Amino acid sequence: MYMTPRNSQILMKGCIETALNLIIEFVKKHQRSMKQTEMLDYFNVRFGASGISRRQISSVIYSLKRNNYVEIDNGDSVKFTNKAKIKMIDKLVLDQKDHKRRLVSFDIPETKKRQRNAFRRSIKQMGFRQIQKSLWVCDRNIGDMVEMLSKEYRVEEYVAYFVVESSNIENYIAKILSKNPGHKPVERESVNDKIQSSKYKRSSINRR
């Protein structure tokens, strides 16, 4: 059945996020990077039950590269670009807890309001919680992600990052962080739900 360009884009957008989730799933399961040669077979197994064809899966992989979500290094390993890291940032920081306090302070001018809002939104997704006007805290070893965000949004000169063992407001910090136990990622469907959702969208689109 004919699929309009708009409906095809809707399906592709959902498949791209699911594909990024599948790459994260693979890395956690195998404790190593996914090889480019493994992408098609792995995606085919996980997407296959949704009725998405091998040709469509190849299109998803092509879109991941074309839209700068992944790149392939010299060892044929699939690497997330910063664009993909920002999109999936809440999933990437889940296992980084080490009980030390990470503090971020920033004073980004009004002329960079869009970047300031994007930076704030991203650090909240990583699990940072506000303890003063421009002071945020978390208990995960994610300094590299903070550095990446500040560079991507071009606000690094306005951002300070600290690692502390303890502070005179430890009880207050503990209380703030206790309201965010384990840092649940932004509400998203599981990988399996996403795959089933892609199947539903595909069926719905085809019926139109």
N, C-alpha and C positions, 0 to 999 in steps of 0.2 A: 504494500500500500504506500502511496505517495506521502512523503514527510516534508513539510514546508521547511525552508531554511531556518525560520525562527524556532520551530519545534525541534529541529535537529540541534540547534545551538543550546536549547534548554537541556536536552538529553546529554550533550557533550559536556556541559558545565558540571552536571552532577557526576558524570563518569570521571572527570578529571580529579575532583576532590576525593572520590572513592579510590582512584588509582594512587593518589598521594598517601591515603590511609593504608593501602595495601603495601606500599613500599616500607612504611614505618612498621607495619605488622611483620613483614619479612625480616627486617633488620633485628627486631626484638626476638623473633623466633629462632633465627639462625646465628645471632650475635656476629654478624658481618654484613658488609655492604652487598646489595643486590648487583649482580652482573647484568649488563645490557642484554646478553644472550638469554638470560633467565626471565626477562620481563614478560615476553609474549606468552610463554608457557604458564607462568605463575598467574598472570592476569586471566588467561583463558580458563584455567581451573576455577578461579574464584568468581569470575564474571559469567562463566558458562551457564550456570544454573538460572541466570536471569534472562536467558534467551538472546543475549547480546552476541552478535556474530564475531568470528575471528577477525574479519575485515574491519568491523567497528572498533574492536580492541586495538588493532594496528593504528587506527585513526586517533584513538585516545593517546597512545604512546607518541605518535607524531605531534599531537597537540601539546603534550607535556614539554617536548623539546622546543617546538616552535614558539610557544608562549613563555619560554624561559623559566619553567618550573624545575627542570632537571638538566644536568649536563653529564657528559661521560668523560671520565678521566682517562689517562694513558693506560691504566690497568683494566679498562672496560667496566669500571664500577660506576653505578648510578649515584650521582650526588645531587642533593637538593641545592638549588640556588637560594640566595637570600630572599627572593620573592616567595619561594615555596616555604622557607622557614618561617617567614612572617605569617603566611596564610595558615600554617599548621602549628603555630608556636605553642599553643596550649598543650598539644600532644607531645611535643618534643622535650618538654621540661619536667614531665611527670616523675622521672626516676632520678632526679638530680638532688634530692634532699640530703643534707649533711649536718643539719642542726646549727650551723653557723648563721649569723645574721648578715644579710646583704642589704645595704642601704643605698638608695638612689635619691639624689637631690637634683632638681633641675629648675632653672629660671629662664625659660624660653620666651623671647619677646613676642609681643602681640603681632608683629610683622610676620611671624612664623606660626600663626595660630593653627593652620591646617596641620603642619608638622607636629606641633605640640600636642594637638588632640590625638593624632595617630600614634605618637610615642606613648602617651598616657594610656591609650586603649590597649596597646600591645603589652606594656608592662603589667597591666591589670590581668590580662589573659595569662601571663606567666605566673601569676600568684602574688604579685606585690600588692601590699595594702598600705593605705595612706595613714601616717601617724601624726603628721603636721601638714601645713599648707602645701609645701612642695617637697616633702620628705616621705619616702615610701620604703617599706621593708618586706623582705621575704626570707625564707630559710632554705634556699636552694642554690647550688653552685652553678649559677647561670650568668656569670660575668661576661663570658664570650657573647652571649645572646644580647645582653644590654649594649655591649660595644658595637655589635653588628647593627642593632636598631638605631643607635645614635648616629652611626655613619650613613646608614641608608636614608634616614630622614634629614641628614645634614644638620644635626643639632649637637654634635659632639662637644663643641666649645661651651655649651650651656649645661652639660650634664656631668655630675660627679658621682662616682661609684665607690663604696667603701665595704670592706669586710671586717666584721667585729666579732670577737669572742663573747663579749658581754657589754652591758651598758647600765647606766643608772636608771633606765626606764624599762628594765627587762620584764618586770611584771606586766607593765602596760603592753609591751610588744607581744608577750605571750598571750595576753588576752585577745589582742587584735587578731593574731594568727590562729587562735583557737576557733575563731568564727569561720575559719577557712580550712578545716582539717583535711589533710591529704591533697588539697587543691584539686578539686574536680575541674576538668576542662570545660570550656564553653559547651553548652548543651548542643550536642550533635548526635546524629544517629550513629550507631555502631557500624562497623564495616559491613556486617551481614545485613543490617537494616538498610544501609545505603544501596547495597546490591539489589535487594528486593524492591527498594524504591525506584531504582533505575528500571527494573522490570515492569513495575506498575506504570511509570511514566511512558515507557516505550509502548505498552499495550494501549494506554489512554490516547496517546498521540496517533497511533495507527487506526484507532476507531473513528477519528475525526474525518 
